[in-house]
Amino acid sequence: MQSQNPMIADFVKLANSAAGTLAGMTREARETARERAKEAFGGMDFVTREEFDAVKQMAAKAREQAEDLAERVAALEAKTK
């Protein structure tokens, strides 16, 4: 038969309380960090993927138009010489 040692029982209670407190502190620290990150990044001007892709397509089209115009100018200059 096993005897119940009050010192061991108290130690087990203390360990359980410490584990619960540590878990609560971890959860609170994570939530605080998440809120601070939202505040820090909330004021920055980020673009969405759709906006980025739209501007990228506009830039590609403008580049093509610039190349076409450069070819036309070169052709016109060749005619005048």
Beta strands, then each sheet from edge to edge (+ up, - down):
end
